[in-house]
Amino acid sequence: MADSTIRNPHDKYFKENFSRVDVAQSFLTHYLPEELLSLLDLNSLRPEKDRFINKNLRESHSDMLYSVRIDGQEGYLYFLFEHKSYVEKDILFQLMKYMADIWQTVIKQGEKELPLIIPLVIYCGADRWNVGTRLGDMIPGYPNLPEAVKKYVPDYEYPFFDLTEYSEADMKGSTRFLIMTIAFQSVFQRGTAGRDARSVILRAGEYLRHLEDQQDAMDCFKTLLHYLLREGRPLSRAQVEEAALQLKGIYGKGSEIMKSTLDLLREEFRMEGKREGKLEGKLEGKLEGKLEGKLEGTLEGKADALIKQLMKRFHVLPDDMKDKIRKLDAATLDMMLLDIFEYQSVEDVKKWLH
């Protein structure tokens, strides 16, 4: 299993979903080959969070281990989630190593027998997967080797699932899995012909309105928004207004989904209600109300808002920097407001002021 410190947003979003038994059960039910599914007791499926720890997973990997009864025996399903800008050729060897690490741990714990482990690879990436899923396929002539030789040569294969290949019309599974998949497709830009973050938010809103557990719907929606707003293609303010207006039509002005959306979008655009620097209306008022006017605000208001945020972040700001900020154009002020939490020191701010 991966280190408890999840190293990037893709891994975090995957684990937030696949650590839920209901999501894993639904995925296995709809996507495993029937001959394998029939041998699994999915009612026995349990996440193994801390028993086996693999601290050496690469940055492009995340994993989940589940215990499950396989044909009446105790065993494990090992989910490896891979995302990368290119396909790695050594995935078969990596899986063997991870399984061997688990078996070695079992032996060290005093067990005399090894558990069954079935590895599964879930992939999201810009490139199509072009690596074989069976070890024997990498050995020339393996199928035709004499049995006297073949029995000494290791061979295995893994079930493979490319989430970026699924069309929404053909996707099955739990609401969380469906939303997670279209979100990954939006970020990795292959299976959805350029679906943007706004359309994913709206589609998720339609999925979630059918959930009976509204708290679960809220949690799922917040998780999605946090992921998209950090990893998806940037939303323009016009797109934000459009998405909010359409969500309002689905849920109504006062719904928790709407409030959550507004809170997170307001955070994304660094608008904390009504600033001292006057904007032409608050973001919340624009989105929940008639969406009138523009979000541009005056140059003076934007400059004052930026100065206030920088003072809040660094506690001190030289007067000459304040003067330079007040001379910036609207586009630069907008960019600096959006990046306010990326600055680690006043020196980072100075780069904009030359």
LUMSEDO-517946 format. One record per residue (C-alpha): residue in three letters; x, z, y. Coordinates in nm, 2 decimals. Layout:
<nodes>
r, X, Z, Y
Ala, X, Z, Y
...
</nodes>
This chain:
<nodes>
r, X, Z, Y
Met, 0.00, 0.00, 0.00
Ala, 0.11, -0.06, 0.36
Asp, 0.24, 0.20, 0.59
Ser, -0.04, 0.40, 0.75
Thr, 0.08, 0.27, 1.09
Ile, -0.10, -0.07, 1.11
Arg, 0.14, -0.30, 1.28
Asn, -0.08, -0.57, 1.44
Pro, -0.45, -0.63, 1.53
His, -0.51, -0.88, 1.24
Asp, -0.41, -0.61, 0.99
Lys, -0.61, -0.35, 1.17
Tyr, -0.93, -0.56, 1.18
Phe, -0.89, -0.66, 0.81
Lys, -0.85, -0.30, 0.70
Glu, -1.13, -0.17, 0.92
Asn, -1.36, -0.39, 0.72
Phe, -1.21, -0.41, 0.37
Ser, -1.15, -0.03, 0.35
Arg, -1.53, -0.01, 0.32
Val, -1.65, -0.01, -0.04
Asp, -1.97, -0.20, 0.05
Val, -1.76, -0.49, 0.21
Ala, -1.52, -0.51, -0.08
Gln, -1.81, -0.50, -0.34
Ser, -2.00, -0.77, -0.15
Phe, -1.69, -0.99, -0.13
Leu, -1.61, -0.95, -0.50
Thr, -1.97, -1.02, -0.60
His, -1.99, -1.35, -0.41
Tyr, -1.64, -1.49, -0.44
Leu, -1.47, -1.38, -0.76
Pro, -1.48, -1.62, -1.06
Glu, -1.78, -1.52, -1.28
Glu, -1.57, -1.47, -1.59
Leu, -1.36, -1.20, -1.40
Leu, -1.65, -1.05, -1.21
Ser, -1.84, -0.99, -1.54
Leu, -1.56, -0.76, -1.66
Leu, -1.55, -0.54, -1.35
Asp, -1.76, -0.23, -1.30
Leu, -1.81, -0.25, -0.92
Asn, -1.99, 0.08, -0.91
Ser, -1.65, 0.24, -1.00
Leu, -1.47, 0.07, -0.71
Arg, -1.28, 0.32, -0.50
Pro, -1.02, 0.28, -0.23
Glu, -0.68, 0.42, -0.31
Lys, -0.55, 0.50, 0.04
Asp, -0.25, 0.72, -0.02
Arg, -0.16, 0.71, -0.39
Phe, 0.08, 0.42, -0.37
Ile, 0.27, 0.35, -0.04
Asn, 0.46, 0.03, 0.02
Lys, 0.65, 0.07, 0.35
Asn, 0.82, -0.27, 0.32
Leu, 0.54, -0.51, 0.37
Arg, 0.62, -0.80, 0.61
Glu, 0.46, -0.82, 0.95
Ser, 0.24, -1.10, 0.83
His, 0.09, -0.90, 0.55
Ser, -0.16, -0.62, 0.50
Asp, -0.28, -0.48, 0.17
Met, -0.56, -0.27, 0.02
Leu, -0.56, -0.11, -0.32
Tyr, -0.89, -0.03, -0.51
Ser, -0.93, 0.14, -0.84
Val, -1.19, -0.01, -1.06
Arg, -1.28, -0.02, -1.43
Ile, -1.18, -0.35, -1.58
Asp, -1.34, -0.43, -1.92
Gly, -1.38, -0.05, -1.98
Gln, -1.02, 0.04, -1.88
Glu, -0.88, 0.20, -1.57
Gly, -0.73, -0.05, -1.34
Tyr, -0.67, -0.17, -0.99
Leu, -0.75, -0.46, -0.76
Tyr, -0.47, -0.53, -0.52
Phe, -0.58, -0.72, -0.21
Leu, -0.30, -0.89, -0.01
Phe, -0.41, -1.02, 0.33
Glu, -0.17, -1.28, 0.47
His, -0.17, -1.44, 0.81
Lys, 0.11, -1.64, 0.95
Ser, 0.19, -1.95, 1.15
Tyr, 0.33, -2.11, 0.83
Val, 0.27, -2.06, 0.45
Glu, 0.53, -1.86, 0.27
Lys, 0.66, -2.00, -0.06
Asp, 0.75, -1.68, -0.23
Ile, 0.41, -1.51, -0.24
Leu, 0.41, -1.51, -0.62
Phe, 0.74, -1.31, -0.62
Gln, 0.61, -1.07, -0.35
Leu, 0.30, -0.99, -0.56
Met, 0.51, -0.93, -0.87
Lys, 0.73, -0.69, -0.67
Tyr, 0.43, -0.50, -0.53
Met, 0.28, -0.47, -0.88
Ala, 0.61, -0.36, -1.02
Asp, 0.64, -0.10, -0.75
Ile, 0.30, 0.05, -0.84
Trp, 0.39, 0.05, -1.21
Gln, 0.72, 0.22, -1.13
Thr, 0.54, 0.49, -0.93
Val, 0.30, 0.54, -1.22
Ile, 0.59, 0.59, -1.46
Lys, 0.76, 0.83, -1.22
Gln, 0.44, 1.03, -1.21
Gly, 0.47, 1.09, -1.58
Glu, 0.22, 0.84, -1.71
Lys, 0.30, 0.68, -2.05
Glu, 0.09, 0.37, -2.00
Leu, 0.06, 0.11, -1.72
Pro, -0.27, 0.03, -1.56
Leu, -0.42, -0.31, -1.53
Ile, -0.35, -0.47, -1.18
Ile, -0.52, -0.78, -1.07
Pro, -0.38, -0.92, -0.74
Leu, -0.59, -1.12, -0.50
Val, -0.47, -1.31, -0.19
Ile, -0.69, -1.35, 0.12
Tyr, -0.54, -1.59, 0.37
Cys, -0.60, -1.68, 0.73
Gly, -0.36, -1.92, 0.90
Ala, -0.33, -2.23, 1.10
Asp, -0.17, -2.42, 0.81
Arg, -0.34, -2.51, 0.49
Trp, -0.23, -2.32, 0.18
Asn, 0.00, -2.55, -0.02
Val, 0.16, -2.30, -0.26
Gly, 0.06, -2.27, -0.62
Thr, -0.13, -1.97, -0.75
Arg, 0.04, -1.96, -1.09
Leu, 0.40, -1.87, -1.16
Gly, 0.43, -2.10, -1.45
Asp, 0.35, -2.40, -1.23
Met, 0.68, -2.34, -1.05
Ile, 0.87, -2.38, -1.37
Pro, 0.92, -2.75, -1.47
Gly, 0.75, -2.83, -1.80
Tyr, 0.62, -2.48, -1.85
Pro, 0.29, -2.58, -2.02
Asn, 0.48, -2.78, -2.27
Leu, 0.75, -2.52, -2.35
Pro, 0.77, -2.42, -2.72
Glu, 0.60, -2.09, -2.78
Ala, 0.93, -1.95, -2.90
Val, 1.05, -1.99, -2.54
Lys, 0.73, -1.94, -2.35
Lys, 0.67, -1.59, -2.48
Tyr, 0.99, -1.47, -2.31
Val, 0.90, -1.63, -1.97
Pro, 0.67, -1.43, -1.73
Asp, 0.36, -1.60, -1.61
Tyr, 0.05, -1.49, -1.42
Glu, -0.18, -1.62, -1.15
Tyr, -0.38, -1.48, -0.87
Pro, -0.73, -1.55, -0.73
Phe, -0.69, -1.71, -0.38
Phe, -0.93, -1.71, -0.09
Asp, -0.87, -1.91, 0.23
Leu, -1.11, -1.76, 0.49
Thr, -1.03, -2.03, 0.74
Glu, -1.17, -2.30, 0.50
Tyr, -1.52, -2.15, 0.47
Ser, -1.80, -2.32, 0.66
Glu, -2.05, -2.07, 0.79
Ala, -2.34, -2.25, 0.61
Asp, -2.17, -2.18, 0.28
Met, -2.05, -1.82, 0.35
Lys, -2.20, -1.53, 0.16
Gly, -2.16, -1.16, 0.17
Ser, -2.21, -0.86, 0.38
Thr, -2.27, -0.88, 0.75
Arg, -1.94, -0.73, 0.82
Phe, -1.76, -0.98, 0.61
Leu, -1.94, -1.27, 0.77
Ile, -1.85, -1.15, 1.12
Met, -1.49, -1.07, 1.03
Thr, -1.45, -1.43, 0.88
Ile, -1.59, -1.61, 1.18
Ala, -1.37, -1.39, 1.41
Phe, -1.06, -1.48, 1.21
Gln, -1.16, -1.85, 1.21
Ser, -1.19, -1.83, 1.59
Val, -0.85, -1.68, 1.63
Phe, -0.67, -1.90, 1.38
Gln, -0.85, -2.22, 1.49
Arg, -0.89, -2.42, 1.17
Gly, -1.22, -2.39, 0.99
Thr, -1.45, -2.38, 1.29
Ala, -1.36, -2.68, 1.50
Gly, -1.26, -2.47, 1.79
Arg, -1.53, -2.20, 1.79
Asp, -1.45, -1.98, 2.09
Ala, -1.48, -1.60, 2.13
Arg, -1.80, -1.62, 2.33
Ser, -1.98, -1.81, 2.05
Val, -1.85, -1.56, 1.79
Ile, -1.98, -1.27, 2.00
Leu, -2.32, -1.44, 2.02
Arg, -2.33, -1.52, 1.65
Ala, -2.24, -1.16, 1.56
Gly, -2.52, -1.04, 1.78
Glu, -2.76, -1.25, 1.58
Tyr, -2.63, -1.12, 1.25
Leu, -2.63, -0.75, 1.36
Arg, -2.98, -0.74, 1.49
His, -3.10, -0.76, 1.13
Leu, -2.91, -0.44, 1.02
Glu, -3.13, -0.14, 0.98
Asp, -2.85, 0.10, 1.05
Gln, -2.80, 0.06, 1.43
Gln, -2.50, 0.29, 1.44
Asp, -2.33, 0.08, 1.18
Ala, -2.42, -0.23, 1.39
Met, -2.27, -0.07, 1.69
Asp, -1.95, 0.02, 1.51
Cys, -1.91, -0.33, 1.37
Phe, -1.98, -0.49, 1.71
Lys, -1.73, -0.27, 1.89
Thr, -1.46, -0.34, 1.63
Leu, -1.52, -0.71, 1.67
Leu, -1.51, -0.70, 2.05
His, -1.18, -0.51, 2.05
Tyr, -1.03, -0.76, 1.81
Leu, -1.15, -1.07, 1.99
Leu, -1.07, -0.96, 2.34
Arg, -0.71, -0.90, 2.24
Glu, -0.65, -1.18, 1.99
Gly, -0.90, -1.45, 2.07
Arg, -0.87, -1.72, 2.33
Pro, -0.92, -1.57, 2.67
Leu, -1.28, -1.56, 2.80
Ser, -1.34, -1.68, 3.15
Arg, -1.56, -1.48, 3.38
Ala, -1.82, -1.76, 3.36
Gln, -1.82, -1.73, 2.98
Val, -1.86, -1.36, 3.00
Glu, -2.16, -1.40, 3.23
Glu, -2.31, -1.65, 2.99
Ala, -2.25, -1.44, 2.68
Ala, -2.40, -1.13, 2.84
Leu, -2.71, -1.32, 2.96
Gln, -2.77, -1.46, 2.61
Leu, -2.71, -1.12, 2.44
Lys, -2.96, -0.97, 2.69
Gly, -3.21, -1.22, 2.56
Ile, -3.15, -1.11, 2.20
Tyr, -3.13, -0.74, 2.25
Gly, -3.29, -0.65, 2.58
Lys, -3.13, -0.51, 2.89
Gly, -3.11, -0.14, 2.79
Ser, -2.99, -0.18, 2.43
Glu, -2.68, 0.00, 2.29
Ile, -2.53, -0.34, 2.19
Met, -2.57, -0.46, 2.55
Lys, -2.42, -0.14, 2.69
Ser, -2.13, -0.16, 2.45
Thr, -2.07, -0.52, 2.54
Leu, -2.07, -0.45, 2.91
Asp, -1.83, -0.15, 2.87
Leu, -1.57, -0.34, 2.67
Leu, -1.60, -0.66, 2.89
Arg, -1.56, -0.45, 3.20
Glu, -1.25, -0.29, 3.05
Glu, -1.12, -0.63, 2.97
Phe, -1.15, -0.74, 3.33
Arg, -1.02, -0.41, 3.45
Met, -1.34, -0.34, 3.64
Glu, -1.43, 0.03, 3.63
Gly, -1.77, 0.02, 3.81
Lys, -1.76, -0.01, 4.18
Arg, -1.41, -0.03, 4.32
Glu, -1.31, 0.09, 4.66
Gly, -1.21, -0.27, 4.72
Lys, -1.54, -0.44, 4.76
Leu, -1.63, -0.70, 4.50
Glu, -1.94, -0.90, 4.54
Gly, -2.14, -0.68, 4.32
Lys, -2.04, -0.47, 4.02
Leu, -1.98, -0.65, 3.68
Glu, -2.24, -0.43, 3.52
Gly, -2.50, -0.51, 3.79
Lys, -2.43, -0.88, 3.76
Leu, -2.45, -0.89, 3.38
Glu, -2.75, -0.66, 3.33
Gly, -2.93, -0.78, 3.64
Lys, -2.99, -1.13, 3.74
Leu, -2.62, -1.23, 3.72
Glu, -2.64, -1.34, 4.09
Gly, -2.34, -1.41, 4.31
Lys, -1.98, -1.44, 4.20
Leu, -1.72, -1.20, 4.06
Glu, -1.45, -1.32, 4.29
Gly, -1.48, -1.05, 4.56
Thr, -1.28, -1.07, 4.88
Leu, -0.91, -1.10, 4.90
Glu, -0.89, -0.77, 5.07
Gly, -1.10, -0.60, 4.81
Lys, -0.90, -0.74, 4.52
Ala, -0.57, -0.63, 4.69
Asp, -0.71, -0.28, 4.75
Ala, -0.83, -0.26, 4.39
Leu, -0.49, -0.37, 4.26
Ile, -0.31, -0.12, 4.48
Lys, -0.54, 0.16, 4.37
Gln, -0.49, 0.08, 4.00
Leu, -0.11, 0.06, 4.04
Met, -0.11, 0.40, 4.22
Lys, -0.31, 0.55, 3.95
Arg, -0.07, 0.41, 3.68
Phe, 0.26, 0.48, 3.85
His, 0.16, 0.75, 4.10
Val, 0.38, 0.60, 4.38
Leu, 0.40, 0.25, 4.53
Pro, 0.64, 0.16, 4.81
Asp, 0.47, 0.05, 5.13
Asp, 0.65, -0.29, 5.13
Met, 0.50, -0.37, 4.79
Lys, 0.16, -0.28, 4.92
Asp, 0.21, -0.52, 5.21
Lys, 0.33, -0.80, 4.98
Ile, 0.02, -0.74, 4.75
Arg, -0.21, -0.78, 5.05
Lys, -0.05, -1.13, 5.12
Leu, -0.11, -1.26, 4.76
Asp, -0.37, -1.53, 4.69
Ala, -0.68, -1.47, 4.49
Ala, -0.56, -1.63, 4.17
Thr, -0.24, -1.42, 4.16
Leu, -0.44, -1.10, 4.23
Asp, -0.68, -1.19, 3.95
Met, -0.39, -1.23, 3.70
Met, -0.23, -0.90, 3.81
Leu, -0.56, -0.71, 3.77
Leu, -0.61, -0.85, 3.42
Asp, -0.25, -0.75, 3.33
Ile, -0.26, -0.41, 3.49
Phe, -0.20, -0.22, 3.16
Glu, 0.08, -0.45, 3.05
Tyr, 0.31, -0.32, 3.33
Gln, 0.56, -0.06, 3.21
Ser, 0.71, 0.01, 3.55
Val, 0.70, -0.08, 3.91
Glu, 0.98, -0.32, 3.84
Asp, 0.74, -0.53, 3.63
Val, 0.51, -0.55, 3.93
Lys, 0.79, -0.67, 4.15
Lys, 0.82, -0.99, 3.95
Trp, 0.50, -1.11, 4.10
Leu, 0.60, -1.03, 4.46
His, 0.90, -1.25, 4.52
</nodes>
